[in-house]
Amino acid sequence: MSEPDANGGAQRLVDALAEPAHREEALRELGALGPAAREAVRAGLGDGRWEIRRGCVLWLLRHPRAEDLSALLPLLRDPRSKVRHAAALAIAIAHGAGRESEVVPPLVERALHDESPRVRRQAVALLAWQLPSSDLEGFFAGLLESERDPSLLRFARMGVHRCRERAARSDPEGSRC
């Protein structure tokens, strides 16, 4: 397939993500196109149909690149929780080393203020497992005091533990986060 055909084919597949009967097949075929689909997928992140936005985020989950971070971050505030949830996962995978300062604040915001418990849990889990930082122990401790959701509390406890573990590795004298 030539490059113009690949891009046109990718665009047709992105459009097919809106149709439940064709969604899985379109996602599979976009995956088979690999990097040739990236331009159409990135354009699909701004589509008015949430199914397309979510499908494009799912593609990016399978083909992560740090340069996609700027296109994914706005989707943490998408009106649809399924898009926000997928975006949080993709951001945690695609953020790249040294870009934590761009990723942590919006994930903390989602953890504290998202209307979807699923999105909140995902944000806390990602912060605890993939992005523990010495600056986050107070955030996790605050969740332990204010939250009632058992899953969110479990992730917050893990965050405190991983934060302390990380601090112990970086400062064997025992300084805390």
Backbone bond lengths (Angstrom), bond angles and torsions (degrees), N, CA, C in turn:
res aa  C-N    CA-C-N  psi(-1)  N-CA   C-N-CA  omega(-1)  CA-C   N-CA-C  phi
1 M - - - 1.447 - - 1.519 108.58 -
2 S 1.321 117.76 127.38 1.460 120.91 178.87 1.522 109.51 -71.43
3 E 1.323 116.44 165.14 1.469 120.54 -177.21 1.531 112.44 -58.93
4 P 1.353 120.43 -47.09 1.465 118.32 177.60 1.528 112.54 -60.50
5 D 1.342 116.77 -39.08 1.461 119.43 178.39 1.519 110.63 -66.03
6 A 1.320 116.92 -38.82 1.465 120.47 179.15 1.519 110.21 -63.04
7 N 1.337 117.31 -44.07 1.461 119.76 -179.33 1.525 111.42 -66.62
8 G 1.326 117.40 -42.87 1.462 120.32 177.26 1.516 111.51 -65.12
9 G 1.326 115.97 -40.83 1.464 120.20 176.97 1.511 111.30 -64.60
10 A 1.314 116.67 -39.94 1.463 120.74 178.47 1.527 110.13 -63.98
11 Q 1.319 117.03 -40.57 1.462 119.87 179.33 1.519 110.86 -63.99
12 R 1.318 117.24 -40.73 1.479 120.26 177.61 1.532 110.07 -63.33
13 L 1.328 116.63 -38.75 1.467 119.98 178.84 1.527 111.43 -68.76
14 V 1.320 116.77 -38.74 1.465 119.75 176.28 1.526 109.31 -61.35
15 D 1.308 117.85 -44.31 1.469 121.11 178.02 1.533 111.22 -61.53
16 A 1.328 117.11 -34.37 1.470 121.00 -179.67 1.531 112.05 -68.82
17 L 1.320 118.03 -16.20 1.467 120.63 177.72 1.524 112.09 -63.18
18 A 1.317 117.32 -19.79 1.467 121.17 179.70 1.526 112.03 -76.43
19 E 1.317 117.32 -17.17 1.466 121.67 -176.66 1.529 110.24 -98.95
20 P 1.330 117.65 115.37 1.470 120.11 -177.91 1.529 113.48 -53.97
21 A 1.317 117.77 -37.00 1.466 120.49 -177.62 1.525 112.43 -69.52
22 H 1.324 117.78 -21.65 1.469 121.42 -175.78 1.524 113.40 -113.55
23 R 1.320 117.08 -4.29 1.464 122.00 -171.38 1.536 113.47 -58.06
24 E 1.316 117.61 -51.58 1.475 120.62 -176.51 1.526 111.25 -64.28
25 E 1.312 116.25 -43.21 1.465 120.23 179.12 1.527 110.60 -64.25
26 A 1.325 116.94 -42.60 1.467 120.47 179.40 1.523 110.58 -62.85
27 L 1.313 116.92 -41.76 1.462 120.52 178.64 1.528 110.79 -64.29
28 R 1.319 116.54 -41.26 1.471 120.95 177.06 1.536 110.81 -61.78
29 E 1.324 116.96 -45.71 1.463 120.63 -178.53 1.526 111.55 -68.75
30 L 1.341 117.21 -35.47 1.471 119.50 174.73 1.525 109.86 -62.95
31 G 1.320 116.00 -40.08 1.460 120.26 177.30 1.514 111.52 -61.71
32 A 1.317 116.77 -38.95 1.460 120.81 179.41 1.535 111.57 -67.11
33 L 1.330 116.46 -29.87 1.465 119.24 177.41 1.528 111.45 -70.34
34 G 1.321 115.92 -25.42 1.459 120.01 178.73 1.517 112.13 62.79
35 P 1.337 117.00 -139.08 1.468 121.31 -175.58 1.529 114.47 -57.73
36 A 1.303 118.07 -23.68 1.467 120.21 179.63 1.530 111.54 -65.01
37 A 1.320 117.27 -19.35 1.466 120.73 -179.12 1.523 112.66 -90.84
38 R 1.319 118.40 -10.95 1.469 121.18 -171.17 1.532 112.88 -56.36
39 E 1.309 118.79 -43.64 1.468 120.91 -178.18 1.526 111.12 -61.27
40 A 1.324 117.46 -45.89 1.463 120.95 179.35 1.526 110.89 -67.23
41 V 1.319 116.83 -38.09 1.464 120.86 179.26 1.521 110.39 -65.49
42 R 1.320 116.93 -45.50 1.474 119.70 179.43 1.528 110.53 -62.14
43 A 1.316 117.14 -38.40 1.469 119.86 176.75 1.525 110.15 -64.72
44 G 1.319 117.13 -36.45 1.458 121.92 179.92 1.516 113.97 -65.51
45 L 1.331 117.75 -20.04 1.465 120.65 177.85 1.530 111.57 -62.57
46 G 1.314 116.86 -22.57 1.458 121.19 179.94 1.521 113.60 -101.66
47 D 1.315 117.74 7.33 1.462 121.42 -178.87 1.528 110.40 -64.78
48 G 1.307 116.64 150.00 1.454 121.73 179.37 1.523 114.00 -72.70
49 R 1.321 116.98 -14.28 1.464 120.52 -179.28 1.519 109.44 -95.99
50 W 1.338 116.17 121.90 1.461 120.46 -175.92 1.522 112.18 -61.31
51 E 1.342 117.83 -30.99 1.459 120.68 -179.25 1.530 110.84 -63.48
52 I 1.320 115.57 -37.06 1.462 119.88 178.70 1.520 109.79 -71.70
53 R 1.336 117.60 -44.39 1.471 119.67 178.23 1.526 110.43 -57.19
54 R 1.328 116.11 -46.86 1.465 119.86 -179.23 1.530 111.28 -64.52
55 G 1.312 117.60 -43.65 1.469 120.82 178.89 1.524 111.50 -60.95
56 C 1.307 116.72 -39.54 1.465 120.45 178.90 1.530 110.68 -67.50
57 V 1.321 116.96 -38.51 1.467 119.91 176.10 1.523 109.67 -63.93
58 L 1.331 117.32 -41.33 1.469 120.14 178.63 1.529 110.97 -61.78
59 W 1.334 117.14 -37.49 1.464 120.02 176.62 1.527 109.41 -63.18
60 L 1.325 116.31 -44.01 1.465 119.89 -179.87 1.526 111.99 -64.77
61 L 1.316 117.02 -28.39 1.470 120.21 174.50 1.520 110.76 -60.95
62 R 1.307 115.46 -35.14 1.476 120.44 -178.10 1.522 112.82 -87.41
63 H 1.310 116.80 -15.95 1.464 122.42 -177.94 1.530 109.53 -134.03
64 P 1.322 118.03 59.24 1.476 119.97 -172.54 1.523 113.36 -71.86
65 R 1.301 113.62 143.14 1.469 122.54 172.01 1.517 107.62 -143.89
66 A 1.307 115.84 140.79 1.465 120.77 -178.36 1.522 111.56 -59.60
67 E 1.321 118.54 -31.15 1.465 120.37 -178.15 1.532 112.65 -70.27
68 D 1.325 117.97 -10.72 1.466 120.68 177.25 1.526 112.34 -81.57
69 L 1.320 117.10 -10.27 1.459 121.27 -176.26 1.529 112.30 -55.05
70 S 1.313 117.19 -44.61 1.475 119.94 -177.33 1.528 112.08 -64.20
71 A 1.316 117.45 -29.02 1.462 120.51 178.14 1.530 111.46 -81.90
72 L 1.328 117.65 -24.19 1.463 121.73 -178.43 1.525 113.43 -85.42
73 L 1.317 117.33 -35.44 1.468 120.64 -174.88 1.534 114.02 -53.78
74 P 1.343 119.74 -43.78 1.471 118.83 179.16 1.532 113.34 -62.10
75 L 1.327 116.84 -23.25 1.457 119.63 -178.62 1.524 112.91 -73.97
76 L 1.327 117.94 -9.77 1.461 120.22 172.70 1.524 111.49 -67.38
77 R 1.331 116.60 -13.73 1.470 121.45 177.30 1.528 111.79 -113.79
78 D 1.310 116.32 18.81 1.459 120.99 178.98 1.529 109.60 -60.17
79 P 1.329 118.16 147.44 1.467 119.92 178.23 1.532 113.49 -62.98
80 R 1.318 118.41 -24.89 1.466 121.70 -177.46 1.521 110.78 -98.39
81 S 1.326 116.04 128.53 1.465 120.20 -177.85 1.527 112.29 -65.37
82 K 1.326 118.00 -31.07 1.473 119.88 178.59 1.526 111.10 -64.20
83 V 1.315 117.08 -33.73 1.463 121.37 177.27 1.530 109.25 -72.66
84 R 1.338 117.20 -45.13 1.474 120.54 179.27 1.525 111.14 -59.98
85 H 1.325 116.33 -42.45 1.465 120.77 -179.61 1.529 110.52 -62.07
86 A 1.312 116.99 -49.37 1.469 120.77 179.70 1.527 110.89 -63.56
87 A 1.333 116.75 -38.75 1.471 120.63 179.67 1.523 110.96 -63.32
88 A 1.327 117.52 -40.34 1.465 120.07 178.65 1.521 110.56 -60.56
89 L 1.314 117.02 -43.10 1.466 120.54 177.62 1.525 111.38 -62.65
90 A 1.317 116.30 -47.55 1.464 120.42 -178.13 1.521 111.23 -63.57
91 I 1.314 117.62 -38.37 1.464 121.45 179.58 1.517 110.40 -64.26
92 A 1.317 116.49 -43.14 1.465 119.78 -179.96 1.524 111.34 -63.34
93 I 1.319 116.91 -32.23 1.465 120.69 -179.74 1.524 111.17 -82.09
94 A 1.322 117.66 -39.53 1.460 121.70 -172.21 1.516 114.64 -91.69
95 H 1.323 119.48 -4.11 1.465 119.85 -168.39 1.515 113.65 -63.06
96 G 1.297 119.34 -32.29 1.468 120.71 178.64 1.518 112.34 76.58
97 A 1.285 115.31 151.13 1.464 121.82 -178.60 1.520 110.99 -61.35
98 G 1.319 115.34 139.71 1.448 120.23 176.46 1.511 115.18 83.65
99 R 1.328 117.85 0.67 1.470 120.04 -178.34 1.526 111.59 -110.26
100 E 1.333 115.96 16.01 1.455 120.50 -178.85 1.521 111.87 -57.67
101 S 1.319 117.74 -34.41 1.465 120.53 -178.22 1.530 111.60 -64.42
102 E 1.322 117.91 -22.19 1.461 121.50 176.47 1.524 111.64 -85.28
103 V 1.322 116.86 -27.86 1.454 122.24 -171.29 1.530 112.71 -93.67
104 V 1.319 116.70 -40.54 1.466 120.03 -173.12 1.531 112.33 -62.98
105 P 1.331 121.33 -49.36 1.473 119.04 -177.54 1.535 114.82 -56.96
106 P 1.336 119.79 -45.58 1.471 116.74 179.11 1.530 113.10 -68.59
107 L 1.332 117.50 -30.12 1.462 118.71 176.20 1.531 110.90 -69.93
108 V 1.323 117.23 -38.70 1.466 120.45 175.45 1.526 109.44 -61.85
109 E 1.315 116.92 -43.07 1.469 120.69 178.07 1.523 110.86 -58.55
110 R 1.332 117.62 -45.57 1.468 120.72 179.16 1.524 110.37 -64.62
111 A 1.337 116.74 -39.77 1.464 120.87 -179.74 1.520 111.48 -62.14
112 L 1.306 116.56 -35.41 1.461 120.85 -176.55 1.524 113.65 -88.82
113 H 1.335 117.36 -32.28 1.464 118.76 -166.72 1.521 116.32 -125.62
114 D 1.327 119.17 -1.79 1.463 117.70 -177.66 1.521 109.94 -70.40
115 E 1.320 116.02 143.43 1.462 120.68 -179.92 1.524 111.94 -75.63
116 S 1.322 117.21 -17.70 1.462 121.53 -178.76 1.530 110.57 -94.07
117 P 1.329 117.79 119.72 1.467 119.18 176.13 1.531 112.17 -58.29
118 R 1.315 116.65 -33.95 1.474 120.62 -179.81 1.535 110.96 -64.31
119 V 1.310 117.09 -43.00 1.463 121.22 178.71 1.530 109.60 -67.04
120 R 1.329 116.95 -42.70 1.467 120.52 178.91 1.525 110.45 -60.16
121 R 1.328 116.86 -46.66 1.473 120.47 178.84 1.519 110.81 -59.92
122 Q 1.331 116.19 -44.07 1.463 119.68 -178.47 1.516 111.11 -62.78
123 A 1.316 117.34 -42.01 1.461 120.59 179.97 1.527 110.65 -63.03
124 V 1.336 117.60 -44.29 1.467 120.32 179.87 1.525 110.33 -66.08
125 A 1.324 117.31 -42.03 1.462 120.33 178.90 1.524 111.35 -61.07
126 L 1.315 117.04 -43.24 1.462 120.17 179.95 1.524 111.25 -65.64
127 L 1.318 116.58 -41.25 1.462 119.89 178.42 1.527 110.35 -64.01
128 A 1.326 116.86 -39.98 1.464 120.76 -178.08 1.519 112.17 -71.54
129 W 1.312 117.28 -43.92 1.465 120.59 -173.31 1.515 113.97 -87.65
130 Q 1.314 117.29 -42.64 1.459 118.98 -172.36 1.513 114.17 -104.33
131 L 1.301 118.19 -21.14 1.453 119.88 -173.19 1.530 113.15 -131.02
132 P 1.344 118.33 34.76 1.464 117.17 -179.33 1.523 109.72 -62.33
133 S 1.303 114.98 139.02 1.455 120.43 -175.82 1.516 108.18 -143.58
134 S 1.304 115.66 152.17 1.460 119.83 179.01 1.526 111.75 -60.33
135 D 1.310 117.17 -23.01 1.462 121.00 -179.17 1.528 113.13 -80.83
136 L 1.328 117.77 -8.83 1.464 120.07 -172.53 1.528 115.09 -100.31
137 E 1.315 119.47 -5.88 1.463 118.88 -177.63 1.532 110.97 -59.30
138 G 1.311 118.35 -41.83 1.465 121.33 178.60 1.522 111.99 -63.32
139 F 1.313 116.91 -37.69 1.466 121.54 176.63 1.528 109.92 -61.08
140 F 1.333 116.45 -49.50 1.466 120.25 179.72 1.527 111.07 -63.70
141 A 1.325 117.52 -41.68 1.459 121.38 179.08 1.530 110.61 -62.64
142 G 1.314 116.79 -39.23 1.461 120.30 177.30 1.522 111.87 -62.68
143 L 1.325 116.60 -39.06 1.459 119.83 176.77 1.527 110.96 -63.47
144 L 1.329 116.12 -38.76 1.464 119.80 179.31 1.528 111.60 -61.89
145 E 1.311 116.68 -29.81 1.467 120.50 179.92 1.522 113.09 -84.59
146 S 1.323 117.57 -29.16 1.464 119.58 -170.79 1.526 115.26 -107.31
147 E 1.300 118.48 -18.89 1.462 120.96 -173.28 1.524 112.63 -93.84
148 R 1.326 115.16 156.01 1.465 121.86 177.13 1.530 111.97 -120.99
149 D 1.316 117.17 -15.50 1.458 121.27 -178.01 1.537 109.50 -67.65
150 P 1.347 118.12 120.26 1.467 120.28 -175.73 1.536 114.17 -59.07
151 S 1.321 117.60 -40.31 1.469 120.05 179.72 1.521 111.08 -67.71
152 L 1.307 116.41 -43.63 1.457 120.08 179.48 1.536 110.24 -63.40
153 L 1.322 116.51 -40.26 1.467 120.12 177.38 1.533 111.26 -63.42
154 R 1.313 117.24 -40.31 1.469 120.98 178.02 1.529 110.36 -61.17
155 F 1.326 116.88 -43.99 1.464 120.32 179.29 1.527 111.07 -67.10
156 A 1.329 116.97 -37.66 1.469 120.18 178.57 1.529 110.57 -65.20
157 R 1.340 117.43 -42.02 1.473 119.65 176.26 1.522 110.74 -60.36
158 M 1.328 115.85 -41.36 1.461 119.83 177.83 1.523 110.13 -63.39
159 G 1.315 117.03 -38.31 1.462 120.37 178.32 1.513 112.30 -61.82
160 V 1.333 116.56 -44.74 1.466 119.81 177.42 1.527 109.44 -60.92
161 H 1.318 116.53 -46.30 1.467 121.09 -179.45 1.534 111.48 -60.03
162 R 1.321 116.46 -48.61 1.469 119.47 -177.62 1.522 111.38 -67.54
163 C 1.311 117.07 -34.10 1.453 120.80 177.41 1.539 109.56 -63.06
164 R 1.318 115.58 -47.34 1.467 119.80 179.54 1.519 111.43 -66.23
165 E 1.313 116.16 -39.37 1.466 120.74 177.90 1.528 110.65 -61.58
166 R 1.303 115.85 -43.87 1.467 120.65 179.51 1.525 110.69 -64.62
167 A 1.313 116.73 -41.41 1.464 120.50 178.68 1.523 110.76 -64.37
168 A 1.321 117.19 -38.77 1.460 120.49 179.37 1.524 111.01 -65.43
169 R 1.301 117.03 -36.32 1.478 120.16 178.43 1.516 111.30 -68.86
170 S 1.336 116.39 -37.54 1.460 118.79 -177.15 1.526 112.44 -84.68
171 D 1.341 117.35 -21.37 1.470 121.32 178.57 1.525 108.69 -137.38
172 P 1.321 117.49 89.85 1.448 120.64 -177.02 1.524 113.68 -62.23
173 E 1.323 119.41 -12.08 1.459 122.05 177.91 1.514 111.35 -75.05
174 G 1.338 116.19 -7.69 1.458 118.96 172.25 1.521 115.58 96.44
175 S 1.308 119.43 18.65 1.470 118.89 176.82 1.511 109.20 -64.41
176 R 1.309 116.37 150.47 1.450 121.87 -178.07 1.519 109.71 -94.45
177 C 1.299 114.35 165.35 1.472 119.87 177.21 1.495 109.86 -61.67
